[in-house]
């Protein structure tokens, strides 16, 4: 059985730690409605796709934090599933 490369494992721990922090402090973050990147509340536009539309709901932030916790590869514009606002 192959072992996971050290850099990959380190990055997975880093992503998990960041996701846990975002989940615990969801009120400090918001989620881009275009690419689902997590950004600070004070960010005027998304640093990834330059959108200016955000989900401010802390439950959305927590959901994205939980999804990305188990993902080593980053979610980027055009790859992440979209949320339907109704």
C-alpha positions in Angstrom: 0.0 0.0 0.0 1.3 3.4 -0.9 1.8 6.1 1.7 0.5 9.6 1.4 3.3 12.1 0.5 4.2 14.3 3.5 3.4 17.5 1.7 -0.1 16.1 0.8 -0.7 15.0 4.4 0.5 18.4 5.8 -1.8 20.2 3.4 -4.7 18.1 4.5 -4.0 18.9 8.1 -3.7 22.6 7.2 -7.1 22.5 5.4 -8.8 20.7 8.3 -7.4 23.2 10.8 -8.6 26.2 8.7 -12.0 24.6 8.1 -12.4 24.0 11.9 -11.5 27.7 12.5 -13.9 29.0 9.9 -16.7 26.7 11.3 -16.0 28.0 14.9 -15.9 31.6 13.8 -18.5 31.6 11.0 -19.8 35.1 11.9 -16.4 36.5 10.7 -16.8 35.0 7.2 -19.0 35.0 4.2 -19.3 32.8 1.1 -19.0 34.0 -2.5 -22.3 33.3 -4.3 -20.4 32.8 -7.6 -17.5 30.4 -6.8 -18.3 29.5 -3.1 -15.0 30.7 -1.8 -14.9 31.7 1.9 -13.9 35.3 2.4 -13.6 37.6 5.4 -16.6 39.8 6.2 -14.6 42.9 5.4 -13.7 41.8 1.8 -15.5 43.9 -0.8 -15.1 41.4 -3.6 -14.1 37.8 -3.9 -10.4 37.3 -4.3 -10.9 34.3 -6.5 -13.5 35.4 -9.1 -14.0 39.1 -8.3 -17.7 38.7 -7.7 -19.3 41.1 -5.3 -22.3 39.0 -4.3 -22.1 37.0 -1.1 -24.0 34.6 1.2 -23.8 36.2 4.7 -25.7 33.4 6.4 -23.5 31.7 9.0 -25.1 28.3 8.2 -23.9 28.6 4.6 -20.4 29.4 5.9 -20.5 26.4 8.2 -21.7 24.1 5.4 -18.9 25.2 3.1 -16.3 24.8 5.9 -17.6 21.2 6.5 -17.4 20.4 2.8 -13.9 21.7 2.3 -12.6 20.1 5.4 -12.5 16.8 3.7 -11.1 18.1 0.5 -7.4 18.7 -0.1 -7.8 20.3 -3.5 -9.2 23.8 -3.5 -12.7 24.6 -4.8 -12.4 27.2 -7.6 -14.8 29.0 -9.8 -16.6 26.7 -12.1 -15.9 23.6 -10.1 -17.9 24.0 -6.9 -21.6 23.1 -6.9 -23.9 26.1 -6.8 -26.3 26.9 -4.1 -29.9 27.7 -5.2 -31.4 30.7 -3.4 -35.1 30.5 -3.4 
